[in-house]
């Protein structure tokens, strides 16, 4: 069963030190950096991702990150806010047990638990990303075939008519 991570984007940008510095200079750049930073959760972890940001003063907007169907970016409406979008997603979920909300906001984590979903702090998902990346790199580094003569198998059974 594929899990669906719902990430509180603004909360995550403030919780990740490098992004928090970037956020003080350029909010749009920090958002883009967060979206790229989270890509391994999809590519290595195989999770569905939805990153929810506070809107830019207009209606709610939904788009796909880099055209990936499994990676959605939501900008809330100016009236609802990211927390409201996350709460609404939790309440509308047909399979809340598949949802994991990533935020350091205790109220949103409690809302997730009340709806039957799970929740993680931002720091926990960062550790998970590190583990997923390390695991993927370890798998890639294992040789498939060994060219070492000691490990090779050679047929030493003589057959009738074999004069070697």
C-alpha positions in Angstrom: 0.0 0.0 0.0 1.6 3.3 -1.1 1.8 6.0 1.5 1.0 9.6 0.9 3.1 12.3 2.6 1.4 15.6 3.1 4.1 18.2 3.9 3.5 21.5 5.5 5.7 23.5 3.2 6.1 26.7 5.1 6.7 24.8 8.4 9.4 22.6 6.7 11.2 25.7 5.2 11.5 27.2 8.7 12.6 23.8 10.2 15.4 23.2 7.7 18.3 25.6 8.6 19.6 26.1 5.0 16.1 26.8 3.7 15.3 29.1 6.6 18.3 31.2 5.7 17.2 31.2 2.0 13.6 32.0 3.1 14.8 35.3 4.7 16.2 36.4 1.4 13.8 35.0 -1.2 10.6 33.1 -0.4 10.1 31.8 -3.9 13.6 30.5 -4.2 13.2 28.8 -0.8 10.0 27.1 -2.0 11.7 25.8 -5.1 14.7 24.6 -3.1 12.3 22.7 -0.7 10.5 21.0 -3.6 13.8 19.8 -5.1 15.1 18.8 -1.7 12.1 16.6 -1.2 12.3 14.8 -4.5 14.2 11.7 -3.0 11.0 10.9 -1.0 9.3 10.2 -4.3 12.2 8.9 -6.4 13.9 6.7 -3.8 11.1 6.2 -1.3 8.2 5.7 -3.8 5.8 7.8 -1.8 3.1 10.1 -3.1 3.9 13.6 -2.2 1.8 16.7 -1.6 3.5 19.9 -0.4 1.1 22.5 0.8 2.1 26.2 1.0 0.2 29.3 2.1 -1.3 31.0 -0.9 -0.2 34.1 -2.6 -3.4 36.1 -2.1 -5.6 34.4 -4.7 -7.6 31.2 -5.1 -6.2 27.8 -4.3 -3.8 26.5 -7.0 -2.8 22.9 -7.6 0.1 21.8 -9.9 2.4 18.9 -10.5 6.0 19.3 -9.6 8.1 18.8 -12.7 5.2 17.0 -14.4 5.3 14.1 -11.9 1.8 12.7 -11.3 2.8 11.5 -7.8 4.2 14.9 -6.7 1.6 17.6 -6.1 2.1 21.2 -5.0 -0.8 23.1 -3.5 -1.0 26.8 -2.8 -3.9 27.5 -0.4 -6.4 30.2 -1.0 -5.7 33.4 0.9 -8.7 32.8 3.2 -8.0 29.1 4.1 -4.2 28.9 4.6 -2.0 25.8 4.4 -3.2 24.4 7.7 -6.8 24.5 6.5 -6.0 22.7 3.3 -4.2 20.0 5.2 -7.1 19.6 7.7 -9.5 19.4 4.8 -7.4 16.7 3.1 -7.3 14.7 6.3 -11.1 14.9 6.8 -11.8 13.9 3.2 -9.4 11.0 3.1 -11.0 7.6 2.3 -7.9 5.8 3.6 -6.4 8.0 6.3 -4.1 5.2 7.4 -2.1 5.8 4.2 -1.5 9.5 5.1 1.5 10.8 6.9 1.5 14.6 7.7 5.0 16.1 8.0 5.0 19.2 10.2 6.3 20.5 13.5 3.0 22.1 14.2 1.5 20.1 17.1 -2.1 21.1 16.3 -1.8 19.8 12.7 -0.2 16.5 13.9 -3.0 16.1 16.5 -5.5 16.6 13.7 -3.8 13.9 11.7 -4.0 11.5 14.6 -7.7 12.3 15.2 -8.5 11.4 11.6 -6.6 8.1 11.7 -3.5 9.3 9.9 0.1 9.4 11.0 2.4 12.4 11.5 6.1 13.0 11.5 8.2 16.0 12.6 10.3 17.5 9.8 13.5 16.2 11.4 12.1 12.7 11.3 11.4 12.8 7.6 15.0 14.2 7.0 16.4 11.2 8.7 14.2 9.0 6.6 15.4 10.7 3.4 19.0 10.1 4.4 18.3 6.4 5.1 16.4 6.0 1.7 19.3 7.6 -0.2 21.9 5.6 1.6 20.0 2.4 1.0 19.6 3.2 -2.7 23.3 4.0 -3.1 24.3 0.8 -1.3 22.1 -1.3 -3.7 23.7 0.5 -6.7 27.2 -0.1 -5.4 26.8 -3.9 -5.1 28.4 -5.6 -8.1 26.1 -7.9 -9.9 28.8 -10.1 -11.4 32.2 -10.9 -10.0 35.1 -11.2 -12.5 37.3 -12.6 -9.8 38.6 -16.1 -11.0 38.4 -17.5 -7.5 34.6 -17.0 -7.5 34.0 -18.2 -11.0 32.7 -21.7 -11.8 34.3 -23.7 -14.5 33.1 -27.0 -15.8 35.9 -29.6 -15.1 33.9 -32.7 -15.9 35.4 -34.5 -18.9 33.0 -35.7 -21.5 33.6 -38.7 -23.9 35.6 -37.4 -26.8 36.9 -34.4 -24.8 40.7 -34.4 -25.5 41.7 -31.2 -23.8 
